[in-house]
Amino acid sequence: MCHVGLATFRRQAADKVPPGSPAEMSSTVLDEQNFRHCCRLLLQQSEQLKDGWSWEAVQGSEEGYLRKTALRSVVIDSRPVWDLEGSSSESEPHTAGHTGLDQSGLAVPVHADSIEGDIDEDEDEGTCTVSEGSSQVLQCEYHIVYSCSYGTPVLYFRASTLEGKSLSLEEVWSSVHPNFRLRLQKSPLNTITLQEHPLLGQPFFMLHPCRTEEFMRPVLLAAQDQNRQVNYVLSWLSVVGPVVGLDVPLKYSTQLHPAASLSSTKPD
């Protein structure tokens, strides 16, 4: 594996999809060529915003993935999820999977204000506080990899303490916001699992992609109906990232440009 600079990746992506060309994709399925095009656009914005994303090429292969590392302050909630069920609202929390489209084309939770009770989120600091548990700072590594099987991006990640101790699956679950955790636990196929990284062959946690098309379809169709620009990977990331503490800065919405329009097959 080797790090590829943005200029190099731009040239490689240009061989696949000409810059600024309309995306040849259906409204809900992302092919690998358009995945790389979306990644190139995300990298351009990340470079401008200094958000830390890079493209990692797999040595001896044409394949690669987006990578970002970040420090994340969390509270490890030691209570089992069934204890949290009793303290949550009677209705199912509205979290990732119920999405709308904001004015800039980024996907956002429709009922983000439904998180209440003893939970307090500080978006600026990336800190999620609950009534029980111990606070820790984690070193997190996030990878965005294309899945040929599902025709979607997949988020792989791993986390460790500053002392280098890797988190177990149970500890990762405990660091997830309680409302997100409840929803994921109730949907076994839309959950966090420990899997082998498809490009690195190392153990990573992943968010299962089987329902990606389900929540991306209304986002993309709304963008088409309203003639709005949307980058599939960026919109998808704004939905799934917060589940594992990876927020998409709102400044991305001010950096959109015509070349980022991947919601329509019609020329500009």
C-alpha positions as CSV (number, residue, x, y, z in Angstrom):
1,M,0.0,0.0,0.0
2,C,1.3,3.5,-0.8
3,H,-0.1,7.0,-0.4
4,V,-1.1,8.6,-3.7
5,G,-1.1,12.4,-4.0
6,L,-4.2,14.2,-5.2
7,A,-2.6,15.2,-8.5
8,T,-1.7,11.6,-9.3
9,F,-5.2,10.4,-8.3
10,R,-6.8,13.0,-10.4
11,R,-4.9,11.7,-13.4
12,Q,-5.9,8.1,-12.6
13,A,-9.5,9.0,-12.1
14,A,-9.5,11.1,-15.3
15,D,-8.7,7.9,-17.2
16,K,-11.9,6.4,-15.8
17,V,-14.4,9.3,-15.9
18,P,-13.6,12.6,-17.6
19,P,-13.7,15.5,-15.1
20,G,-17.0,17.4,-15.2
21,S,-18.8,14.8,-17.3
22,P,-22.2,13.7,-16.2
23,A,-22.3,10.4,-14.3
24,E,-23.4,7.3,-16.2
25,M,-25.2,5.7,-13.2
26,S,-28.7,4.7,-12.3
27,S,-30.4,6.8,-9.6
28,T,-29.5,4.4,-6.8
29,V,-26.5,2.3,-7.9
30,L,-22.9,3.5,-7.9
31,D,-20.4,1.8,-10.3
32,E,-16.7,1.7,-9.6
33,Q,-15.8,4.4,-12.1
34,N,-18.2,6.9,-10.6
35,F,-17.1,5.9,-7.1
36,R,-13.5,6.9,-8.0
37,H,-14.9,10.1,-9.6
38,C,-16.8,10.9,-6.4
39,C,-13.7,10.2,-4.4
40,R,-11.7,12.6,-6.5
41,L,-14.2,15.4,-5.9
42,L,-14.3,14.6,-2.2
43,L,-10.5,14.8,-2.1
44,Q,-10.5,18.2,-3.8
45,Q,-12.8,19.5,-1.2
46,S,-10.9,17.9,1.6
47,E,-7.7,19.5,0.4
48,Q,-9.3,22.9,0.4
49,L,-10.9,22.4,3.9
50,K,-7.8,20.6,5.3
51,D,-10.1,17.7,6.4
52,G,-7.4,15.0,6.2
53,W,-8.7,12.6,3.6
54,S,-6.2,10.9,1.3
55,W,-6.3,8.2,-1.4
56,E,-4.4,5.0,-0.6
57,A,-3.4,2.8,-3.5
58,V,-2.9,-0.9,-3.0
59,Q,0.6,-1.8,-4.1
60,G,0.6,-4.0,-7.2
61,S,-3.1,-3.3,-7.9
62,E,-5.2,-0.6,-9.5
63,E,-7.5,-0.6,-6.5
64,G,-7.5,1.9,-3.6
65,Y,-9.5,3.5,-0.9
66,L,-10.1,6.8,0.9
67,R,-8.4,7.1,4.3
68,K,-8.7,9.5,7.2
69,T,-7.4,9.4,10.8
70,A,-8.8,11.4,13.7
71,L,-8.9,11.7,17.4
72,R,-12.3,11.2,18.9
73,S,-13.4,11.9,22.5
74,V,-16.0,9.5,23.6
75,V,-17.7,8.2,26.7
76,I,-17.7,4.4,26.8
77,D,-21.1,3.5,28.1
78,S,-20.9,0.3,30.1
79,R,-24.6,-0.4,30.2
80,P,-25.9,-3.2,28.0
81,V,-28.1,-2.1,25.2
82,W,-31.2,-3.8,26.8
83,D,-30.7,-1.4,29.8
84,L,-30.8,1.5,27.4
85,E,-34.0,0.4,25.8
86,G,-35.9,1.0,29.0
87,S,-34.6,4.6,29.3
88,S,-35.3,5.5,25.7
89,S,-38.5,6.9,24.3
90,E,-41.3,4.5,23.4
91,S,-41.0,5.2,19.7
92,E,-38.0,4.0,17.7
93,P,-35.3,6.7,17.5
94,H,-35.0,8.5,14.2
95,T,-31.4,8.2,13.1
96,A,-29.4,7.2,10.0
97,G,-31.6,5.6,7.5
98,H,-34.3,8.3,7.7
99,T,-32.7,11.0,5.6
100,G,-33.5,14.2,3.8
101,L,-31.6,16.5,1.6
102,D,-30.4,19.9,2.8
103,Q,-30.1,23.0,0.6
104,S,-26.6,22.1,-0.5
105,G,-27.3,18.5,-1.4
106,L,-25.8,16.8,1.6
107,A,-27.9,14.1,3.2
108,V,-29.0,14.8,6.8
109,P,-31.1,13.0,9.4
110,V,-34.7,14.2,9.2
111,H,-35.3,14.0,13.0
112,A,-31.8,14.8,14.3
113,D,-33.5,16.6,17.2
114,S,-35.1,13.4,18.5
115,I,-32.0,12.6,20.5
116,E,-32.9,13.7,24.0
117,G,-33.0,12.6,27.6
118,D,-29.7,12.2,29.4
119,I,-27.7,12.5,26.2
120,D,-25.7,15.6,25.3
121,E,-23.8,16.0,22.0
122,D,-21.2,18.6,21.4
123,E,-20.7,18.7,17.6
124,D,-17.7,21.1,17.8
125,E,-15.7,18.9,20.0
126,G,-17.0,15.5,18.7
127,T,-17.9,14.5,22.3
128,C,-20.9,12.4,23.1
129,T,-21.8,12.3,26.8
130,V,-24.1,9.9,28.5
131,S,-25.1,9.6,32.2
132,E,-22.8,6.5,32.8
133,G,-19.4,5.5,31.6
134,S,-15.8,6.6,31.4
135,S,-14.4,9.3,29.0
136,Q,-11.6,8.3,26.7
137,V,-9.7,9.7,23.7
138,L,-9.5,7.3,20.8
139,Q,-7.3,7.2,17.7
140,C,-9.7,6.3,14.9
141,E,-8.8,5.2,11.3
142,Y,-11.6,5.3,8.7
143,H,-11.5,3.7,5.2
144,I,-14.0,4.1,2.4
145,V,-13.9,1.1,0.1
146,Y,-16.0,0.3,-2.9
147,S,-18.1,-2.9,-2.8
148,C,-18.6,-4.6,-6.1
149,S,-21.2,-6.9,-4.6
150,Y,-23.5,-4.2,-3.3
151,G,-22.5,-1.4,-5.8
152,T,-22.0,1.0,-2.9
153,P,-19.2,2.5,-0.8
154,V,-18.5,0.7,2.5
155,L,-17.1,2.3,5.7
156,Y,-14.4,0.3,7.4
157,F,-12.8,1.6,10.6
158,R,-10.7,0.7,13.6
159,A,-10.1,2.4,16.9
160,S,-7.5,2.3,19.7
161,T,-6.6,4.1,22.8
162,L,-3.7,6.6,22.9
163,E,-1.7,3.9,24.5
164,G,-2.2,1.7,21.5
165,K,-4.8,-0.8,22.8
166,S,-7.2,-1.8,20.1
167,L,-10.9,-1.6,21.0
168,S,-12.9,-4.9,21.0
169,L,-16.2,-5.2,19.2
170,E,-18.0,-4.8,22.6
171,E,-16.1,-1.6,23.3
172,V,-16.8,-0.2,19.9
173,W,-20.5,-0.9,20.4
174,S,-20.3,0.9,23.8
175,S,-18.8,4.0,22.2
176,V,-21.7,4.3,19.7
177,H,-24.3,6.9,20.6
178,P,-27.1,5.1,22.5
179,N,-29.8,6.0,20.0
180,F,-27.8,4.9,17.1
181,R,-26.9,1.7,19.0
182,L,-30.5,0.8,19.7
183,R,-31.5,1.2,16.0
184,L,-28.5,-0.9,14.8
185,Q,-29.2,-3.6,17.4
186,K,-32.8,-3.9,16.1
187,S,-31.6,-4.2,12.5
188,P,-29.2,-7.2,12.5
189,L,-28.3,-6.7,8.8
190,N,-27.5,-3.0,9.3
191,T,-25.0,-3.3,12.0
192,I,-21.3,-3.1,13.1
193,T,-19.3,-6.2,12.6
194,L,-15.7,-7.3,12.6
195,Q,-14.6,-8.3,9.1
196,E,-11.4,-8.8,7.1
197,H,-10.5,-5.6,5.1
198,P,-11.1,-6.6,1.5
199,L,-7.9,-4.8,0.3
200,L,-5.6,-5.1,3.3
201,G,-6.5,-8.5,4.7
202,Q,-6.5,-7.1,8.2
203,P,-9.4,-7.1,10.8
204,F,-11.5,-4.0,10.6
205,F,-14.9,-3.0,11.9
206,M,-17.5,-2.2,9.2
207,L,-21.0,-0.9,8.8
208,H,-22.9,-3.4,6.8
209,P,-23.9,-1.9,3.4
210,C,-27.0,-4.0,2.6
211,R,-29.4,-1.0,3.3
212,T,-27.3,1.7,1.6
213,E,-29.4,1.7,-1.5
214,E,-32.6,2.0,0.7
215,F,-31.6,5.2,2.3
216,M,-29.7,6.7,-0.6
217,R,-32.5,6.3,-3.1
218,P,-34.7,9.1,-1.7
219,V,-31.7,11.3,-1.4
220,L,-30.7,10.9,-5.0
221,L,-34.2,11.1,-6.4
222,A,-34.9,14.3,-4.4
223,A,-31.7,15.7,-5.9
224,Q,-32.8,14.9,-9.4
225,D,-36.3,16.2,-8.9
226,Q,-34.9,19.5,-7.5
227,N,-32.1,19.7,-10.0
228,R,-29.5,19.8,-7.2
229,Q,-25.9,18.7,-7.3
230,V,-24.9,15.8,-5.0
231,N,-21.8,13.7,-4.6
232,Y,-23.0,10.2,-3.9
233,V,-20.0,9.3,-1.6
234,L,-20.2,12.6,0.3
235,S,-23.9,12.4,0.8
236,W,-23.6,8.7,1.9
237,L,-20.8,9.6,4.3
238,S,-22.9,12.3,5.9
239,V,-25.5,9.6,6.8
240,V,-23.3,6.7,8.0
241,G,-20.3,8.6,9.3
242,P,-21.9,10.0,12.5
243,V,-22.9,6.5,13.6
244,V,-19.2,5.9,14.4
245,G,-18.2,9.4,15.3
246,L,-17.1,10.6,11.8
247,D,-18.9,13.8,11.1
248,V,-18.9,15.6,7.7
249,P,-18.2,19.3,8.3
250,L,-20.9,21.6,7.0
251,K,-18.3,23.6,5.1
252,Y,-18.3,20.8,2.5
253,S,-21.7,22.2,1.4
254,T,-20.2,25.5,0.4
255,Q,-17.5,23.9,-1.8
256,L,-19.9,22.2,-4.2
257,H,-19.4,22.9,-7.9
258,P,-20.9,21.8,-11.2
259,A,-18.4,18.9,-11.6
260,A,-19.8,17.4,-8.4
261,S,-23.2,16.7,-9.9
262,L,-23.6,12.9,-9.9
263,S,-27.4,12.8,-9.4
264,S,-28.3,13.1,-13.1
265,T,-27.4,11.5,-16.3
266,K,-28.3,14.6,-18.3
267,P,-25.5,17.1,-19.4
268,D,-25.4,20.4,-17.6
